[in-house]
Amino acid sequence: MAQHVSEGRIREMIEAVAAFTATPGRGTTRLTYSAQHRAALDYLAGRMQEAGLSTRIDSVGNLVGRLEGADPSLAPVLVGSHIDSVPNGGAFDGPAGVVAAIETAFCMQQLGVTPRRPLEVIAMIEEEGGRFGGGLLGSRILTGQLGPEALAPMCDSEGVSLGEAMAGFGLALQETGAAAIPEGGIHAFLELHIEQGPVLEQTGDAVGIVTSIVALSQLEVRITGAAGHAGTTPMAGRRDALVAAAGVIAELPGLCAAIDPRAVVTVGQIDVHPGGANVIPEAAIFSVDVRADRVGTVDAIKSALRTRLASLEAIGYAVGTEELLAVPETPMSEEIRGALIAAAEDCGFAWRPMPSGAGHDAMVLSKIAPVGLIFVPSRDGVSHTPEEWTDYDQLARGVEVVFRATRALTA
Ligand SMILES: [Zn+2]
């Protein structure tokens, strides 16, 4: 097969964007509405224009480039990802998808293709929540889920409000609604992202074609026992909340695997009260993050956890659980998956269907349009660190698939 994309140009764009960092030598730190964000947008707008796109910055700072279609009245196919980073992150998380979209436009230009549908490429703001928290801000504004009232109270760690930061970027908080895309306003959204996990590297597949973004639940569990003196209370009859919590936590991986070996469970936070070295813990409060292909699997794991916790009540503990977040799985569009699979097969690339364990802008945009998501390998599965890496030939294979699928979707 003839490769259309230019690996050299992809590398040049990734390296140029990575240089717009507030922490040179210590990874990519490109926070929304920062000077580095501005510099990256200026650079990318220039590359988009070189690729034949007309560019604009929408009312919240998303950069959009447009290749007019033969029928301009049709809704465009939107391709892209986010341009912000976590503090001291890598060069690929986000920019890989933006660069893939721009390279797609370069390929259209080189082949002299005028698509029937318009093609729009996008570099979105604040997906990571690195400055204002929450995350997925650009896509949530695009889908009309966040307006000025919801955005006004948001502040960064230095107390700068979102509105003030926007004003410094030449934008107005009151006009954020203008960025919202009405239902039917785009025909499809396609995103390339690094996998941020080890699967593709282990299997040797060129790309992962995402079937769905996993369902997830975040719980807070509180186990209450009885405090006591660490020296004078005999071991027999103690109700040590931390010992009880540790028992439950240690059993979680097995309990999860018994229900679905592909499901994942994580306890990332624990607080112990009263928290003295010589005091038997009265309460242990911990987080449980559960993710699986299907919400039914997540529910089954939650239910097994609740049964296990109920067994503590029989021996004198009080137990409470609160669900802080519950998101069902987001299926990817059959049509777009089909286009990605056909493109990968035309290229002779090994591909695998896989779920996405992380949320992405595509998850949010699925509320207004069919979406597709494609992964390229991440070395050692690492992400959100300066060591994040995808070989450029691996990235180029993913971009080739995006170009071919986009050509089909815009035809
Ligand atoms: Zn990302």
Boltz pocket constraint, residues with backbone or C-beta under 6 A from the ligand:
constraints:
  - pocket:
      binder: B
      contacts: [[A, 82], [A, 93], [A, 94], [A, 127], [A, 193]]
      max_distance: 6.0
